Amino acid sequence: MEPWIIIVMLGAAALVYAVMLPTRQVGKMSSEQVIKEVESTLEQYMADIEEENDTLVELVGQMKKDTSVKHLAMEEQLSEMRQRLLQVEQYSAQQGARITDAESQVTALAEVRSVEVSSITEVPVIEHEQSDVVSEPVNSIKHRYSELFELHNQGKSIDIIGKSVGLQRGEVQLILQLAKQEESL
């Protein structure tokens, strides 16, 4: 048997019972008693509805307060995030300016270095008695930053070289570029 048929049959049985019940009681009670009972039932029903309405009004008020508090917290967080974004943008602009300055310094140093190298007609070479290896000139950049170039030749990254030698990444890159230019001359 289908579930909806069972529900319909139960509903019909409840309806028949409900129709028969007041008929028996009406005969026993007077009409005034019936009216008083209906009035008291309605009053109780109205009191229950009023109480539920008051509860709902309180809940809605509490929800409004909670929502406004959350909204204010979100606005504060949003303004804080905006401030942080502005700070990051300013920092980024400063770093961009520093990079531009460093690049211009590299260019200027390269030009100065090329002028110095072109003015030197002979580079002094120091030979060791025990070996046939020719060492770098005393004033060369490789001689001044020998530890940096040792690490570079070992294949270390620029960041690791900078930390080991105590220089910033840009300075290490500048020194390596100057060494390449010095070698090419």
C-alpha positions as CSV (number, residue, x, y, z in Angstrom):
1,M,0.0,0.0,0.0
2,E,1.3,3.5,-0.9
3,P,2.3,5.8,1.9
4,W,0.0,8.6,0.8
5,I,-3.0,6.3,0.9
6,I,-2.2,5.5,4.5
7,I,-1.9,9.2,5.4
8,V,-5.3,9.9,3.7
9,M,-7.0,7.1,5.6
10,L,-5.6,8.3,8.9
11,G,-6.7,11.8,8.1
12,A,-10.2,10.6,7.3
13,A,-10.4,8.6,10.5
14,A,-9.3,11.6,12.5
15,L,-11.9,13.8,10.8
16,V,-14.7,11.4,11.5
17,Y,-13.7,11.1,15.1
18,A,-13.5,14.9,15.4
19,V,-17.0,15.3,14.0
20,M,-18.5,12.8,16.4
21,L,-16.7,14.1,19.5
22,P,-18.3,17.6,19.7
23,T,-21.7,16.1,19.0
24,R,-21.6,14.0,22.1
25,Q,-20.2,16.8,24.3
26,V,-22.6,19.4,23.0
27,G,-25.5,17.3,24.2
28,K,-24.0,17.2,27.7
29,M,-23.0,20.9,27.9
30,S,-25.1,23.9,27.7
31,S,-24.5,26.5,25.0
32,E,-23.2,29.0,27.5
33,Q,-20.6,26.6,28.7
34,V,-19.5,26.0,25.1
35,I,-19.2,29.8,24.5
36,K,-17.2,30.3,27.6
37,E,-14.9,27.4,26.8
38,V,-14.4,28.7,23.2
39,E,-13.7,32.2,24.6
40,S,-11.1,30.9,27.1
41,T,-9.5,28.8,24.4
42,L,-9.3,31.8,22.1
43,E,-7.9,34.0,24.9
44,Q,-5.3,31.3,25.7
45,Y,-4.4,31.1,22.0
46,M,-4.1,34.9,21.7
47,A,-1.9,35.0,24.8
48,D,0.4,32.3,23.3
49,I,0.6,34.1,20.0
50,E,1.4,37.4,21.7
51,E,4.1,35.7,23.8
52,E,5.6,34.2,20.6
53,N,5.5,37.5,18.8
54,D,7.3,39.2,21.7
55,T,10.0,36.5,21.6
56,L,10.3,36.9,17.8
57,V,10.7,40.7,18.2
58,E,13.4,40.2,20.8
59,L,15.2,37.7,18.5
60,V,15.0,40.1,15.5
61,G,16.3,42.9,17.6
62,Q,19.2,40.8,18.8
63,M,20.0,39.7,15.3
64,K,20.0,43.3,14.1
65,K,22.5,44.2,16.9
66,D,24.7,41.2,16.0
67,T,24.6,42.1,12.4
68,S,25.5,45.8,13.0
69,V,28.4,44.7,15.3
70,K,29.7,42.3,12.6
71,H,29.3,45.0,9.9
72,L,31.3,47.5,12.0
73,A,34.0,44.9,12.6
74,M,34.2,44.2,8.9
75,E,34.4,47.9,8.0
76,E,37.3,48.3,10.5
77,Q,39.1,45.3,9.0
78,L,38.5,46.7,5.5
79,S,40.0,50.1,6.5
80,E,43.0,48.4,8.1
81,M,43.5,46.3,4.9
82,R,43.3,49.5,2.8
83,Q,46.0,51.1,5.0
84,R,48.2,48.1,4.7
85,L,47.8,48.1,1.0
86,L,48.8,51.7,0.8
87,Q,51.9,51.0,2.9
88,V,52.8,48.1,0.6
89,E,52.3,50.3,-2.4
90,Q,54.5,53.0,-0.9
91,Y,57.2,50.5,0.0
92,S,57.0,49.0,-3.5
93,A,57.5,52.5,-5.0
94,Q,60.5,53.2,-2.7
95,Q,62.1,49.9,-3.7
96,G,61.5,50.7,-7.3
97,A,63.2,54.0,-6.9
98,R,66.1,52.3,-5.1
99,I,66.4,49.8,-8.0
100,T,66.4,52.6,-10.5
101,D,69.1,54.4,-8.5
102,A,71.2,51.3,-8.3
103,E,70.9,50.7,-12.0
104,S,72.0,54.3,-12.7
105,Q,74.9,53.8,-10.3
106,V,75.9,50.6,-12.1
107,T,75.8,52.4,-15.4
108,A,77.8,55.3,-14.0
109,L,80.4,52.9,-12.4
110,A,80.7,51.0,-15.7
111,E,81.4,54.2,-17.6
112,V,84.0,55.3,-15.0
113,R,85.5,51.8,-15.0
114,S,85.8,51.8,-18.8
115,V,87.5,55.2,-18.7
116,E,89.9,54.0,-16.0
117,V,90.7,50.8,-17.9
118,S,91.2,52.5,-21.2
119,S,93.6,55.0,-19.5
120,I,95.8,52.2,-18.1
121,T,98.1,51.1,-20.8
122,E,99.6,48.2,-19.0
123,V,98.1,46.1,-16.2
124,P,100.7,44.9,-13.6
125,V,100.8,41.1,-13.4
126,I,102.2,39.4,-10.4
127,E,103.7,36.0,-11.0
128,H,104.2,33.5,-8.3
129,E,107.6,31.7,-8.3
130,Q,106.1,28.3,-7.7
131,S,103.4,28.3,-10.4
132,D,102.8,29.6,-13.8
133,V,99.4,31.0,-12.9
134,V,98.9,34.7,-13.5
135,S,97.0,36.4,-10.6
136,E,94.5,39.2,-10.9
137,P,95.8,42.7,-10.6
138,V,95.8,44.0,-7.1
139,N,93.2,46.7,-7.8
140,S,90.9,44.4,-9.7
141,I,87.4,43.8,-8.4
142,K,87.9,40.1,-8.3
143,H,90.9,40.6,-6.0
144,R,88.9,42.9,-3.7
145,Y,85.9,40.5,-3.5
146,S,87.7,37.2,-3.7
147,E,85.4,35.4,-1.2
148,L,82.3,36.6,-3.2
149,F,83.8,35.2,-6.5
150,E,84.8,31.9,-4.8
151,L,81.2,31.4,-3.7
152,H,80.0,32.4,-7.2
153,N,82.3,29.9,-8.8
154,Q,81.0,27.2,-6.5
155,G,77.5,27.9,-8.0
156,K,76.0,29.5,-4.9
157,S,72.9,31.8,-5.4
158,I,73.2,35.5,-5.2
159,D,71.1,35.6,-2.0
160,I,73.4,33.0,-0.3
161,I,76.5,34.9,-1.4
162,G,75.0,38.2,-0.1
163,K,74.3,36.6,3.3
164,S,77.8,35.0,3.5
165,V,79.7,38.1,2.5
166,G,77.4,40.6,4.2
167,L,76.2,42.5,1.2
168,Q,72.8,43.1,-0.2
169,R,71.5,41.3,-3.3
170,G,71.8,44.3,-5.5
171,E,75.4,45.0,-4.5
172,V,76.4,41.4,-5.3
173,Q,74.7,41.7,-8.7
174,L,76.5,45.0,-9.3
175,I,79.9,43.5,-8.4
176,L,79.4,40.5,-10.6
177,Q,78.4,42.7,-13.5
178,L,81.4,45.0,-13.0
179,A,83.6,41.9,-13.0
180,K,82.2,40.7,-16.3
181,Q,82.8,44.2,-17.8
182,E,86.3,44.2,-16.4
183,E,87.0,40.8,-18.0
184,S,85.6,41.8,-21.4
185,L,88.1,44.8,-21.5
